[in-house]
Amino acid sequence: MSDVLVWVAVGALGGAGTIARFIVDAAIATRGGLFPSGTLVVNVSGAAVLGVLTGVGLEGDALLTAGTGLLGGYTTFSTWMLESHRLGEDGERGLSALNVALSLATGIAAVAAGRAIGDLL
């Protein structure tokens, strides 16, 4: 694939990932509560899918477009950090710490599980 097509694909899939994130986050967040569960679900599911893609041996331009484009647009480190910070600012230090720890632990586990699944495919 030419460099121009790769960058167009990364941009297009990044946009699609962003829309998917908005839909998933909105569906989860409507359940209420202070904990940012929508962002957690988005980031953990994105980590699992990236693990699967790596496990099946996706590489090169295909991994760049799917991993960086689609999943980079879908997952969101900055929102996770902002939500954690805001919880702390609002006096919800326990929820802030839980958000950081739970996101890290489940994210790493999701990548490992996804990679194991991808290895089986």
N, CA, C and O atoms as CSV, one atom per row, in Angstrom:
chain,resi,resn,atom,element,x,y,z
A,1,MET,N,N,0.851,-1.161,0.000
A,1,MET,CA,C,0.000,0.000,0.000
A,1,MET,C,C,0.904,1.233,0.000
A,1,MET,O,O,1.914,1.262,0.703
A,2,SER,N,N,0.552,2.233,-0.772
A,2,SER,CA,C,1.371,3.443,-0.831
A,2,SER,C,C,1.244,4.225,0.470
A,2,SER,O,O,0.272,4.081,1.212
A,3,ASP,N,N,2.262,5.064,0.731
A,3,ASP,CA,C,2.253,5.868,1.958
A,3,ASP,C,C,1.016,6.750,2.049
A,3,ASP,O,O,0.442,6.907,3.127
A,4,VAL,N,N,0.605,7.322,0.930
A,4,VAL,CA,C,-0.561,8.198,0.929
A,4,VAL,C,C,-1.807,7.416,1.313
A,4,VAL,O,O,-2.611,7.890,2.117
A,5,LEU,N,N,-1.977,6.232,0.753
A,5,LEU,CA,C,-3.139,5.410,1.097
A,5,LEU,C,C,-3.130,4.984,2.558
A,5,LEU,O,O,-4.177,4.920,3.201
A,6,VAL,N,N,-1.943,4.693,3.075
A,6,VAL,CA,C,-1.838,4.306,4.483
A,6,VAL,C,C,-2.306,5.456,5.370
A,6,VAL,O,O,-3.070,5.240,6.311
A,7,TRP,N,N,-1.857,6.670,5.080
A,7,TRP,CA,C,-2.248,7.818,5.897
A,7,TRP,C,C,-3.729,8.141,5.752
A,7,TRP,O,O,-4.372,8.540,6.723
A,8,VAL,N,N,-4.271,7.977,4.569
A,8,VAL,CA,C,-5.710,8.181,4.381
A,8,VAL,C,C,-6.488,7.127,5.170
A,8,VAL,O,O,-7.497,7.436,5.802
A,9,ALA,N,N,-6.013,5.888,5.127
A,9,ALA,CA,C,-6.673,4.808,5.870
A,9,ALA,C,C,-6.581,5.045,7.372
A,9,ALA,O,O,-7.559,4.835,8.089
A,10,VAL,N,N,-5.420,5.479,7.859
A,10,VAL,CA,C,-5.268,5.771,9.283
A,10,VAL,C,C,-6.248,6.867,9.698
A,10,VAL,O,O,-6.896,6.761,10.740
A,11,GLY,N,N,-6.358,7.914,8.887
A,11,GLY,CA,C,-7.283,9.003,9.197
A,11,GLY,C,C,-8.732,8.560,9.178
A,11,GLY,O,O,-9.501,8.894,10.079
A,12,ALA,N,N,-9.106,7.807,8.153
A,12,ALA,CA,C,-10.490,7.346,8.034
A,12,ALA,C,C,-10.851,6.385,9.165
A,12,ALA,O,O,-11.921,6.497,9.765
A,13,LEU,N,N,-9.963,5.451,9.448
A,13,LEU,CA,C,-10.238,4.500,10.523
A,13,LEU,C,C,-10.166,5.171,11.890
A,13,LEU,O,O,-10.873,4.772,12.816
A,14,GLY,N,N,-9.321,6.184,12.022
A,14,GLY,CA,C,-9.288,6.946,13.265
A,14,GLY,C,C,-10.626,7.626,13.524
A,14,GLY,O,O,-11.117,7.649,14.652
A,15,GLY,N,N,-11.206,8.177,12.467
A,15,GLY,CA,C,-12.536,8.782,12.595
A,15,GLY,C,C,-13.586,7.760,12.964
A,15,GLY,O,O,-14.448,8.024,13.802
A,16,ALA,N,N,-13.520,6.592,12.346
A,16,ALA,CA,C,-14.470,5.523,12.668
A,16,ALA,C,C,-14.306,5.060,14.111
A,16,ALA,O,O,-15.293,4.796,14.798
A,17,GLY,N,N,-13.052,4.962,14.572
A,17,GLY,CA,C,-12.797,4.569,15.954
A,17,GLY,C,C,-13.340,5.582,16.942
A,17,GLY,O,O,-13.860,5.216,17.996
A,18,THR,N,N,-13.220,6.860,16.601
A,18,THR,CA,C,-13.732,7.916,17.466
A,18,THR,C,C,-15.254,7.834,17.590
A,18,THR,O,O,-15.803,8.002,18.679
A,19,ILE,N,N,-15.920,7.581,16.488
A,19,ILE,CA,C,-17.384,7.438,16.515
A,19,ILE,C,C,-17.776,6.211,17.335
A,19,ILE,O,O,-18.724,6.260,18.119
A,20,ALA,N,N,-17.046,5.113,17.152
A,20,ALA,CA,C,-17.327,3.907,17.933
A,20,ALA,C,C,-17.132,4.174,19.423
A,20,ALA,O,O,-17.930,3.721,20.243
A,21,ARG,N,N,-16.072,4.909,19.780
A,21,ARG,CA,C,-15.835,5.250,21.187
A,21,ARG,C,C,-16.999,6.059,21.743
A,21,ARG,O,O,-17.466,5.798,22.851
A,22,PHE,N,N,-17.461,7.026,20.988
A,22,PHE,CA,C,-18.577,7.861,21.427
A,22,PHE,C,C,-19.818,7.008,21.689
A,22,PHE,O,O,-20.502,7.198,22.694
A,23,ILE,N,N,-20.104,6.080,20.795
A,23,ILE,CA,C,-21.286,5.226,20.928
A,23,ILE,C,C,-21.170,4.305,22.143
A,23,ILE,O,O,-22.102,4.208,22.941
A,24,VAL,N,N,-20.030,3.632,22.284
A,24,VAL,CA,C,-19.844,2.693,23.394
A,24,VAL,C,C,-19.838,3.445,24.723
A,24,VAL,O,O,-20.511,3.039,25.670
A,25,ASP,N,N,-19.085,4.531,24.794
A,25,ASP,CA,C,-19.014,5.302,26.034
A,25,ASP,C,C,-20.393,5.823,26.433
A,25,ASP,O,O,-20.768,5.755,27.604
A,26,ALA,N,N,-21.141,6.338,25.473
A,26,ALA,CA,C,-22.475,6.867,25.773
A,26,ALA,C,C,-23.406,5.756,26.267
A,26,ALA,O,O,-24.195,5.972,27.188
A,27,ALA,N,N,-23.319,4.581,25.665
A,27,ALA,CA,C,-24.179,3.471,26.081
A,27,ALA,C,C,-23.870,3.031,27.501
A,27,ALA,O,O,-24.783,2.715,28.264
A,28,ILE,N,N,-22.605,3.006,27.861
A,28,ILE,CA,C,-22.204,2.581,29.207
A,28,ILE,C,C,-22.466,3.699,30.220
A,28,ILE,O,O,-22.963,3.442,31.316
A,29,ALA,N,N,-22.136,4.925,29.857
A,29,ALA,CA,C,-22.234,6.057,30.784
A,29,ALA,C,C,-23.674,6.373,31.172
A,29,ALA,O,O,-23.898,6.990,32.214
A,30,THR,N,N,-24.647,5.976,30.377
A,30,THR,CA,C,-26.041,6.267,30.709
A,30,THR,C,C,-26.488,5.533,31.966
A,30,THR,O,O,-27.552,5.823,32.513
A,31,ARG,N,N,-25.686,4.592,32.419
A,31,ARG,CA,C,-26.030,3.848,33.625
A,31,ARG,C,C,-25.771,4.672,34.893
A,31,ARG,O,O,-26.147,4.260,35.991
A,32,GLY,N,N,-25.134,5.829,34.738
A,32,GLY,CA,C,-24.948,6.752,35.851
A,32,GLY,C,C,-23.777,6.411,36.740
A,32,GLY,O,O,-22.993,5.508,36.448
A,33,GLY,N,N,-23.670,7.147,37.828
A,33,GLY,CA,C,-22.587,6.946,38.780
A,33,GLY,C,C,-21.416,7.865,38.507
A,33,GLY,O,O,-21.293,8.442,37.426
A,34,LEU,N,N,-20.563,7.990,39.501
A,34,LEU,CA,C,-19.389,8.850,39.388
A,34,LEU,C,C,-18.243,8.192,38.629
A,34,LEU,O,O,-17.455,8.873,37.972
A,35,PHE,N,N,-18.152,6.863,38.719
A,35,PHE,CA,C,-17.023,6.154,38.117
A,35,PHE,C,C,-17.123,6.189,36.594
A,35,PHE,O,O,-18.187,5.903,36.044
A,36,PRO,N,N,-16.043,6.533,35.908
A,36,PRO,CA,C,-16.067,6.631,34.438
A,36,PRO,C,C,-16.000,5.254,33.758
A,36,PRO,O,O,-15.012,4.924,33.102
A,37,SER,N,N,-17.042,4.476,33.921
A,37,SER,CA,C,-17.056,3.104,33.410
A,37,SER,C,C,-17.043,3.045,31.886
A,37,SER,O,O,-16.520,2.087,31.316
A,38,GLY,N,N,-17.603,4.043,31.218
A,38,GLY,CA,C,-17.585,4.042,29.757
A,38,GLY,C,C,-16.174,4.075,29.209
A,38,GLY,O,O,-15.840,3.321,28.295
A,39,THR,N,N,-15.343,4.944,29.762
A,39,THR,CA,C,-13.943,5.032,29.329
A,39,THR,C,C,-13.203,3.741,29.649
A,39,THR,O,O,-12.390,3.277,28.851
A,40,LEU,N,N,-13.479,3.163,30.807
A,40,LEU,CA,C,-12.844,1.896,31.172
A,40,LEU,C,C,-13.190,0.808,30.165
A,40,LEU,O,O,-12.302,0.092,29.703
A,41,VAL,N,N,-14.458,0.675,29.821
A,41,VAL,CA,C,-14.889,-0.354,28.868
A,41,VAL,C,C,-14.250,-0.117,27.494
A,41,VAL,O,O,-13.794,-1.060,26.847
A,42,VAL,N,N,-14.221,1.119,27.064
A,42,VAL,CA,C,-13.616,1.446,25.771
A,42,VAL,C,C,-12.134,1.070,25.769
A,42,VAL,O,O,-11.669,0.390,24.854
A,43,ASN,N,N,-11.398,1.505,26.778
A,43,ASN,CA,C,-9.961,1.254,26.784
A,43,ASN,C,C,-9.615,-0.219,26.944
A,43,ASN,O,O,-8.676,-0.703,26.312
A,44,VAL,N,N,-10.353,-0.931,27.771
A,44,VAL,CA,C,-10.075,-2.356,27.968
A,44,VAL,C,C,-10.451,-3.154,26.720
A,44,VAL,O,O,-9.712,-4.053,26.319
A,45,SER,N,N,-11.580,-2.841,26.107
A,45,SER,CA,C,-11.950,-3.569,24.881
A,45,SER,C,C,-10.981,-3.248,23.750
A,45,SER,O,O,-10.654,-4.127,22.953
A,46,GLY,N,N,-10.521,-2.012,23.668
A,46,GLY,CA,C,-9.519,-1.661,22.650
A,46,GLY,C,C,-8.206,-2.399,22.871
A,46,GLY,O,O,-7.570,-2.846,21.916
A,47,ALA,N,N,-7.801,-2.527,24.134
A,47,ALA,CA,C,-6.582,-3.270,24.457
A,47,ALA,C,C,-6.725,-4.738,24.063
A,47,ALA,O,O,-5.784,-5.336,23.540
A,48,ALA,N,N,-7.891,-5.316,24.312
A,48,ALA,CA,C,-8.125,-6.720,23.952
A,48,ALA,C,C,-8.047,-6.916,22.439
A,48,ALA,O,O,-7.427,-7.867,21.963
A,49,VAL,N,N,-8.672,-6.020,21.691
A,49,VAL,CA,C,-8.647,-6.141,20.222
A,49,VAL,C,C,-7.228,-5.963,19.698
A,49,VAL,O,O,-6.816,-6.684,18.789
A,50,LEU,N,N,-6.476,-5.022,20.251
A,50,LEU,CA,C,-5.087,-4.844,19.823
A,50,LEU,C,C,-4.270,-6.094,20.132
A,50,LEU,O,O,-3.405,-6.484,19.349
A,51,GLY,N,N,-4.545,-6.720,21.274
A,51,GLY,CA,C,-3.887,-7.983,21.596
A,51,GLY,C,C,-4.207,-9.070,20.575
A,51,GLY,O,O,-3.322,-9.815,20.155
A,52,VAL,N,N,-5.475,-9.157,20.178
A,52,VAL,CA,C,-5.865,-10.150,19.162
A,52,VAL,C,C,-5.142,-9.878,17.847
A,52,VAL,O,O,-4.609,-10.801,17.231
A,53,LEU,N,N,-5.120,-8.635,17.418
A,53,LEU,CA,C,-4.450,-8.283,16.154
A,53,LEU,C,C,-2.977,-8.645,16.189
A,53,LEU,O,O,-2.429,-9.135,15.201
A,54,THR,N,N,-2.339,-8.407,17.314
A,54,THR,CA,C,-0.931,-8.765,17.466
A,54,THR,C,C,-0.774,-10.281,17.493
A,54,THR,O,O,0.145,-10.829,16.885
A,55,GLY,N,N,-1.670,-10.945,18.195
A,55,GLY,CA,C,-1.612,-12.404,18.299
A,55,GLY,C,C,-1.771,-13.108,16.972
A,55,GLY,O,O,-1.142,-14.140,16.741
A,56,VAL,N,N,-2.604,-12.569,16.091
A,56,VAL,CA,C,-2.783,-13.206,14.777
A,56,VAL,C,C,-1.648,-12.850,13.826
A,56,VAL,O,O,-1.602,-13.333,12.695
A,57,GLY,N,N,-0.741,-12.009,14.287
A,57,GLY,CA,C,0.435,-11.697,13.478
A,57,GLY,C,C,0.263,-10.537,12.526
A,57,GLY,O,O,1.029,-10.411,11.571
A,58,LEU,N,N,-0.716,-9.690,12.755
A,58,LEU,CA,C,-0.896,-8.517,11.904
A,58,LEU,C,C,0.327,-7.624,12.064
A,58,LEU,O,O,0.773,-7.374,13.183
A,59,GLU,N,N,0.859,-7.151,10.969
A,59,GLU,CA,C,2.032,-6.278,11.032
A,59,GLU,C,C,2.042,-5.326,9.857
A,59,GLU,O,O,1.172,-5.377,8.989
A,60,GLY,N,N,3.017,-4.474,9.841
A,60,GLY,CA,C,3.187,-3.532,8.737
A,60,GLY,C,C,2.041,-2.543,8.625
A,60,GLY,O,O,1.507,-2.065,9.627
A,61,ASP,N,N,1.671,-2.243,7.374
A,61,ASP,CA,C,0.613,-1.263,7.108
A,61,ASP,C,C,-0.728,-1.675,7.698
A,61,ASP,O,O,-1.497,-0.818,8.132
A,62,ALA,N,N,-1.021,-2.961,7.722
A,62,ALA,CA,C,-2.295,-3.432,8.266
A,62,ALA,C,C,-2.375,-3.137,9.763
A,62,ALA,O,O,-3.413,-2.692,10.251
A,63,LEU,N,N,-1.288,-3.383,10.493
A,63,LEU,CA,C,-1.277,-3.087,11.922
A,63,LEU,C,C,-1.299,-1.584,12.158
A,63,LEU,O,O,-1.931,-1.115,13.105
A,64,LEU,N,N,-0.628,-0.835,11.321
A,64,LEU,CA,C,-0.630,0.626,11.445
A,64,LEU,C,C,-2.039,1.186,11.270
A,64,LEU,O,O,-2.479,2.024,12.058
A,65,THR,N,N,-2.737,0.730,10.249
A,65,THR,CA,C,-4.076,1.261,10.006
A,65,THR,C,C,-5.076,0.787,11.067
A,65,THR,O,O,-5.888,1.579,11.546
A,66,ALA,N,N,-5.023,-0.482,11.430
A,66,ALA,CA,C,-5.966,-1.006,12.424
A,66,ALA,C,C,-5.589,-0.574,13.838
A,66,ALA,O,O,-6.445,-0.128,14.603
A,67,GLY,N,N,-4.320,-0.706,14.183
A,67,GLY,CA,C,-3.879,-0.398,15.543
A,67,GLY,C,C,-3.820,1.092,15.820
A,67,GLY,O,O,-4.411,1.575,16.786
A,68,THR,N,N,-3.111,1.815,14.980
A,68,THR,CA,C,-2.964,3.255,15.195
A,68,THR,C,C,-4.211,4.008,14.768
A,68,THR,O,O,-4.664,4.906,15.478
A,69,GLY,N,N,-4.764,3.661,13.635
A,69,GLY,CA,C,-5.945,4.362,13.135
A,69,GLY,C,C,-7.191,4.027,13.921
A,69,GLY,O,O,-7.671,4.839,14.712
A,70,LEU,N,N,-7.714,2.841,13.709
A,70,LEU,CA,C,-8.988,2.453,14.321
A,70,LEU,C,C,-8.924,2.429,15.846
A,70,LEU,O,O,-9.721,3.091,16.511
A,71,LEU,N,N,-7.988,1.677,16.396
A,71,LEU,CA,C,-7.937,1.532,17.849
A,71,LEU,C,C,-7.356,2.766,18.537
A,71,LEU,O,O,-7.701,3.061,19.682
A,72,GLY,N,N,-6.475,3.487,17.841
A,72,GLY,CA,C,-5.980,4.744,18.397
A,72,GLY,C,C,-7.087,5.780,18.504
A,72,GLY,O,O,-7.117,6.571,19.447
A,73,GLY,N,N,-7.999,5.775,17.532
A,73,GLY,CA,C,-9.150,6.671,17.602
A,73,GLY,C,C,-10.180,6.199,18.615
A,73,GLY,O,O,-10.899,7.008,19.201
A,74,TYR,N,N,-10.251,4.903,18.817
A,74,TYR,CA,C,-11.248,4.317,19.712
A,74,TYR,C,C,-10.867,4.496,21.181
A,74,TYR,O,O,-11.681,4.945,21.988
A,75,THR,N,N,-9.636,4.147,21.521
A,75,THR,CA,C,-9.214,4.236,22.917
A,75,THR,C,C,-8.799,5.658,23.260
A,75,THR,O,O,-8.562,6.475,22.370
A,76,THR,N,N,-8.711,5.952,24.559
A,76,THR,CA,C,-8.435,7.330,24.938
A,76,THR,C,C,-7.678,7.436,26.254
A,76,THR,O,O,-8.265,7.343,27.332
A,77,PHE,N,N,-6.393,7.629,26.153
A,77,PHE,CA,C,-5.552,7.819,27.330
A,77,PHE,C,C,-5.847,9.158,27.995
A,77,PHE,O,O,-5.949,9.235,29.219
A,78,SER,N,N,-5.983,10.192,27.208
A,78,SER,CA,C,-6.159,11.533,27.777
A,78,SER,C,C,-7.466,11.658,28.561
A,78,SER,O,O,-7.490,12.279,29.623
A,79,THR,N,N,-8.538,11.082,28.056
A,79,THR,CA,C,-9.806,11.133,28.789
A,79,THR,C,C,-9.698,10.356,30.093
A,79,THR,O,O,-10.213,10.792,31.122
A,80,TRP,N,N,-9.036,9.217,30.054
A,80,TRP,CA,C,-8.824,8.413,31.261
A,80,TRP,C,C,-8.084,9.230,32.316
A,80,TRP,O,O,-8.468,9.225,33.485
A,81,MET,N,N,-7.027,9.929,31.910
A,81,MET,CA,C,-6.259,10.726,32.859
A,81,MET,C,C,-7.081,11.909,33.383
A,81,MET,O,O,-7.054,12.204,34.577
A,82,LEU,N,N,-7.808,12.580,32.492
A,82,LEU,CA,C,-8.631,13.716,32.908
A,82,LEU,C,C,-9.711,13.279,33.893
A,82,LEU,O,O,-9.933,13.937,34.909
A,83,GLU,N,N,-10.378,12.171,33.592
A,83,GLU,CA,C,-11.426,11.681,34.496
A,83,GLU,C,C,-10.840,11.295,35.854
A,83,GLU,O,O,-11.459,11.541,36.889
A,84,SER,N,N,-9.663,10.697,35.853
A,84,SER,CA,C,-9.004,10.340,37.115
A,84,SER,C,C,-8.662,11.598,37.903
A,84,SER,O,O,-8.876,11.652,39.114
A,85,HIS,N,N,-8.140,12.595,37.230
A,85,HIS,CA,C,-7.794,13.865,37.862
A,85,HIS,C,C,-9.042,14.549,38.430
A,85,HIS,O,O,-9.028,15.038,39.560
A,86,ARG,N,N,-10.099,14.578,37.653
A,86,ARG,CA,C,-11.341,15.233,38.112
A,86,ARG,C,C,-11.946,14.533,39.328
A,86,ARG,O,O,-12.476,15.184,40.228
A,87,LEU,N,N,-11.863,13.211,39.347
A,87,LEU,CA,C,-12.357,12.495,40.524
A,87,LEU,C,C,-11.583,12.940,41.764
A,87,LEU,O,O,-12.169,13.161,42.823
A,88,GLY,N,N,-10.277,13.068,41.627
A,88,GLY,CA,C,-9.464,13.539,42.739
A,88,GLY,C,C,-9.818,14.954,43.147
A,88,GLY,O,O,-9.914,15.253,44.338
A,89,GLU,N,N,-10.013,15.822,42.174
A,89,GLU,CA,C,-10.402,17.211,42.460
A,89,GLU,C,C,-11.740,17.289,43.190
A,89,GLU,O,O,-11.952,18.158,44.036
A,90,ASP,N,N,-12.626,16.374,42.852
A,90,ASP,CA,C,-13.962,16.358,43.458
A,90,ASP,C,C,-13.981,15.647,44.813
A,90,ASP,O,O,-15.047,15.407,45.380
A,91,GLY,N,N,-12.802,15.315,45.322
A,91,GLY,CA,C,-12.718,14.656,46.621
A,91,GLY,C,C,-12.941,13.163,46.576
A,91,GLY,O,O,-13.025,12.514,47.619
A,92,GLU,N,N,-13.040,12.612,45.382
A,92,GLU,CA,C,-13.268,11.165,45.203
A,92,GLU,C,C,-11.928,10.471,44.967
A,92,GLU,O,O,-11.732,9.810,43.946
A,93,ARG,N,N,-11.013,10.626,45.916
A,93,ARG,CA,C,-9.660,10.089,45.746
A,93,ARG,C,C,-9.646,8.561,45.633
A,93,ARG,O,O,-8.845,7.991,44.892
A,94,GLY,N,N,-10.523,7.922,46.362
A,94,GLY,CA,C,-10.615,6.461,46.271
A,94,GLY,C,C,-11.041,6.013,44.885
A,94,GLY,O,O,-10.469,5.074,44.332
A,95,LEU,N,N,-12.050,6.683,44.315
A,95,LEU,CA,C,-12.492,6.346,42.958
A,95,LEU,C,C,-11.417,6.688,41.929
A,95,LEU,O,O,-11.254,5.981,40.935
A,96,SER,N,N,-10.687,7.773,42.172
A,96,SER,CA,C,-9.599,8.143,41.264
A,96,SER,C,C,-8.529,7.057,41.249
A,96,SER,O,O,-8.088,6.624,40.185
A,97,ALA,N,N,-8.118,6.625,42.430
A,97,ALA,CA,C,-7.105,5.565,42.523
A,97,ALA,C,C,-7.626,4.262,41.931
A,97,ALA,O,O,-6.889,3.549,41.250
A,98,LEU,N,N,-8.891,3.949,42.187
A,98,LEU,CA,C,-9.499,2.750,41.618
A,98,LEU,C,C,-9.501,2.816,40.098
A,98,LEU,O,O,-9.211,1.822,39.433
A,99,ASN,N,N,-9.827,3.980,39.544
A,99,ASN,CA,C,-9.852,4.131,38.093
A,99,ASN,C,C,-8.475,3.874,37.493
A,99,ASN,O,O,-8.357,3.181,36.482
A,100,VAL,N,N,-7.442,4.423,38.106
A,100,VAL,CA,C,-6.084,4.211,37.597
A,100,VAL,C,C,-5.684,2.743,37.726
A,100,VAL,O,O,-5.244,2.127,36.755
A,101,ALA,N,N,-5.836,2.188,38.922
A,101,ALA,CA,C,-5.402,0.807,39.152
A,101,ALA,C,C,-6.209,-0.198,38.339
A,101,ALA,O,O,-5.645,-1.111,37.736
A,102,LEU,N,N,-7.520,-0.030,38.323
A,102,LEU,CA,C,-8.383,-0.968,37.591
A,102,LEU,C,C,-8.121,-0.890,36.087
A,102,LEU,O,O,-8.085,-1.914,35.405
A,103,SER,N,N,-7.942,0.311,35.579
A,103,SER,CA,C,-7.666,0.477,34.149
A,103,SER,C,C,-6.340,-0.172,33.760
A,103,SER,O,O,-6.251,-0.840,32.730
A,104,LEU,N,N,-5.313,0.024,34.583
A,104,LEU,CA,C,-4.015,-0.590,34.287
A,104,LEU,C,C,-4.084,-2.116,34.360
A,104,LEU,O,O,-3.624,-2.811,33.454
A,105,ALA,N,N,-4.658,-2.623,35.437
A,105,ALA,CA,C,-4.712,-4.072,35.618
A,105,ALA,C,C,-5.560,-4.752,34.539
A,105,ALA,O,O,-5.135,-5.740,33.941
A,106,THR,N,N,-6.751,-4.222,34.295
A,106,THR,CA,C,-7.619,-4.861,33.297
A,106,THR,C,C,-7.102,-4.630,31.880
A,106,THR,O,O,-7.291,-5.476,31.006
A,107,GLY,N,N,-6.452,-3.491,31.648
A,107,GLY,CA,C,-5.883,-3.237,30.324
A,107,GLY,C,C,-4.777,-4.220,29.989
A,107,GLY,O,O,-4.742,-4.766,28.886
A,108,ILE,N,N,-3.882,-4.446,30.924
A,108,ILE,CA,C,-2.793,-5.407,30.705
A,108,ILE,C,C,-3.348,-6.815,30.554
A,108,ILE,O,O,-2.901,-7.572,29.692
A,109,ALA,N,N,-4.317,-7.169,31.388
A,109,ALA,CA,C,-4.937,-8.493,31.283
A,109,ALA,C,C,-5.658,-8.657,29.947
A,109,ALA,O,O,-5.625,-9.733,29.349
A,110,ALA,N,N,-6.310,-7.590,29.478
A,110,ALA,CA,C,-7.034,-7.656,28.201
A,110,ALA,C,C,-6.088,-7.843,27.031
A,110,ALA,O,O,-6.386,-8.606,26.112
A,111,VAL,N,N,-4.957,-7.162,27.048
A,111,VAL,CA,C,-3.966,-7.349,25.975
A,111,VAL,C,C,-3.452,-8.783,25.990
A,111,VAL,O,O,-3.347,-9.420,24.941
A,112,ALA,N,N,-3.135,-9.288,27.171
A,112,ALA,CA,C,-2.628,-10.657,27.282
A,112,ALA,C,C,-3.668,-11.673,26.815
A,112,ALA,O,O,-3.342,-12.606,26.081
A,113,ALA,N,N,-4.914,-11.493,27.237
A,113,ALA,CA,C,-5.977,-12.408,26.809
A,113,ALA,C,C,-6.214,-12.302,25.296
A,113,ALA,O,O,-6.364,-13.314,24.611
A,114,GLY,N,N,-6.244,-11.082,24.795
A,114,GLY,CA,C,-6.414,-10.900,23.360
A,114,GLY,C,C,-5.292,-11.535,22.554
A,114,GLY,O,O,-5.525,-12.157,21.518
A,115,ARG,N,N,-4.085,-11.367,23.043
A,115,ARG,CA,C,-2.935,-11.954,22.348
A,115,ARG,C,C,-3.016,-13.482,22.361
A,115,ARG,O,O,-2.716,-14.132,21.359
A,116,ALA,N,N,-3.426,-14.055,23.507
A,116,ALA,CA,C,-3.579,-15.511,23.591
A,116,ALA,C,C,-4.662,-15.990,22.627
A,116,ALA,O,O,-4.496,-17.014,21.964
A,117,ILE,N,N,-5.756,-15.263,22.548
A,117,ILE,CA,C,-6.819,-15.617,21.601
A,117,ILE,C,C,-6.305,-15.515,20.170
A,117,ILE,O,O,-6.540,-16.402,19.349
A,118,GLY,N,N,-5.602,-14.424,19.882
A,118,GLY,CA,C,-5.055,-14.250,18.540
A,118,GLY,C,C,-4.073,-15.346,18.170
A,118,GLY,O,O,-4.025,-15.768,17.015
A,119,ASP,N,N,-3.292,-15.810,19.130
A,119,ASP,CA,C,-2.343,-16.911,18.875
A,119,ASP,C,C,-3.068,-18.187,18.496
A,119,ASP,O,O,-2.525,-19.011,17.760
A,120,LEU,N,N,-4.280,-18.364,18.984
A,120,LEU,CA,C,-5.059,-19.571,18.701
A,120,LEU,C,C,-5.727,-19.521,17.324
A,120,LEU,O,O,-6.061,-20.557,16.749
A,121,LEU,N,N,-5.916,-18.313,16.805
A,121,LEU,CA,C,-6.631,-18.168,15.525
A,121,LEU,C,C,-5.746,-18.475,14.339
A,121,LEU,O,O,-6.197,-18.398,13.196
